Amino acid sequence: MQAHPTARPEPVAATGNALADVAAPCPILAAVKDRAKALKKMRRHENKRLFFGWCSCLHALGFSF
């Protein structure tokens, strides 16, 4: 019994960034992510400000921290 002849698939050249060709980034999703990142940064800076204020308060009272 002989195998059925099959056509070979055509070779396709790979592009450098195949994922970018699949879907364009959503501007709404990008805006949401940017806002979340800004809020996280703002919270982090606020926490640092409160911590260093607490440290300077302890230092003024005579504790070493």
Secondary structure, 3 states (H helix, E strand, C coil): CCCCCCCCCCCCCCCCCHHHHHCCCCHHHHHHHHHHHHHHHHHHHHHHHHHHHHHHHHHHHCCCC
